[in-house]
Amino acid sequence: MGIATLHPTYDRMQSSPNYRGRFAPSPTGPLHFGSLVAAAGSYLAAKHHHGTWLVRIEDLDTPRTVPGVADDILRSLECFGLHSDEPILYQSQRTAAYEEALHSLQHSGMVYPCACSRKEIADSALHGIEGQIYPGTCRNGIYHPLVQGRQARSWRVRTKAEVMKIDDALQGRIAQSLEDEIGDFVVLRADGLFAYQLAVVVDDAFQGITHVVRGADLLASTPRQIYLQRLLGLVTPAYTHLPIAVNAQGEKLSKQTLASPVHIGKPVSTLLRVLAFLGQEPPAELAGYDLSTIWDWALANWDAGKLKGVRTSATD
Ligand code: GLU
């Protein structure tokens, strides 16, 4: 008996308005194994719930965006049989929405202009979990002798000391004090670009995302995002942070660690490695089947509980 008969074909076209997931790559480098894990994990979770799965290109950070890479990522996803259920949203076309969100934060007094240079912050800042904690020089206006008479360079959100407690479906409860561990963070950068934290929150709400499934490297960003959702009166989705793929040196696969692009010429074996990484234990005989049969098996057998046993794995 073949795999397809063992596991009845799952209707991948069914969709439910109740679950909306997404994959939101930044086009800074080609799709690598780690990003494919996030794409496949978010896709399988959405389709397991008969939900909608979207792709959003996070091409806001123009200095880091590599021309042609967004199309390359989309082509690679297609080669793996991953298609967005709705037209692709490009953050570079969403500036008006981010401006509106910034105005709303300005109106409520929850953001302030900051005239400090990177060097000044580096000289006087404490270290938090993600780099420097802004020392608060401009928190009460651009009056401090260090910055007086200068133009604002960026806009920062006022954070609070209260500990935010967040329940991640996989990582469990995480607790973070934004003021003590992150500090007042930037929503409009000194180079005039909107920051990832603001854009992601505006777009998750705009696209009606109910479930965010992504790599655990973004776990520490989640309290900032939930904080912004609260300030902007937006709904908070459920979060699942997947284990991240690391290389033999234990580093996260990324453009910086020179992760190689996924093999689009061998989608079946790569997808089986992705499923194994996600703890789904695909049977070895699946290697002889086509991509669509593997997706059918993966959807019919998707078990989010098995993600709990996975930590990271040396792979590339
Ligand atoms: N664009 C982000 C990245 O590629 C991911 C954003 C998200 O999933 O929230 O790291």
Boltz pocket constraint, residues with backbone or C-beta under 6 A from the ligand:
constraints:
  - pocket:
      binder: B
      contacts: [[A, 23], [A, 24], [A, 25], [A, 26], [A, 58], [A, 200], [A, 213], [A, 214], [A, 218]]
      max_distance: 6.0
